[in-house]
Amino acid sequence: MNLLLLIIYNILSVYMFILFVYILLSWTPLVRSKFYYYLRIIVEPYINIFRGKLVFSNMDFGPTIGILLLYFVTYYIQRFLIM
């Protein structure tokens, strides 16, 4: 059970990092690069769940909700693994 939780924790941590890089690169001219395209293929299915849910003056905070949700899930998995 702990091994499975550890694997899930590591996968979610890597995915959260990829999501963070994707969001940072979206503010740069690198959005037309192949690297960004591959990140988009990985991240967009998850981001689309939250897209448009929290919009203020043309800023979409949906990805922020996605990162926070992943953070809380990984935090509670980590707490469970420590116990």
N, C-alpha and C positions, 0 to 999 in steps of 0.2 A: 504494500500500500504506500509506504513512504517513497519507494523507488518510483512508482507511478506519479506521485505528487511532485517529486523532484524533477522528473522529466517534463511534466506539464509546466512547472514553475520556470524551468530554463527556456522552454519554447516560448512562453508568454513574455519572458524578459527580453529575448531576442526580437520578438515581434514588436514589442513596445519600443525598442531602440530603432527598428526599421521605420516604424510609424513616426517617431520623432525626427529622424533624418528626412523622411518624406516631407513633413511639414516645414522644416527649415529650408529645404531646397525649393519648396514652392514659392518662396519669396525672392528667389534669385533667378538670373537668366538661364540657369541650368535646366529649366523645365522642358527644354526641347532636346535634352540629351537622352541617349539610350539607357543610361543608368537610371535616370528618373522614370523612364518608360517602364523599366522592369520593376522598380519600386512601386509604381502605380498599379501594375498588375497584381502585386502582392497585397497592397494596402486598400485599394478601392472597394473591394467587396465588404470589408469591415466598416470603412468610413461611410459608405452609402447608407448604412443603417442609421447613422446620426446626422447625416447631411441635411441641412435646412431646418433642424429642430430648434436651434438657438442662433438666430441671426440678428445682429444689431448693426445698422448703418453699413450695409454691404460687407460686413465681416461675419463669416460663418464660424461659429465656435463649436460646431459639431465634432470636429476632430479632437478638440479639447475634452469633450465628454467621453469620447472613445479612449483617450489616453488615461483619463481619471478612472474609468471603469477597469481598464487593464491593470492600473496601478493598485487599486483596491483588491482585485482578485489575487494578484501576485503577493500583496501584503498579507492577506489572510491565509494563503497557502504557506507562505514562509512562517507565519506564526504557528500554524498547525504542525509544520515540520519541526519546529524548535521544541514544542511540547513533548 
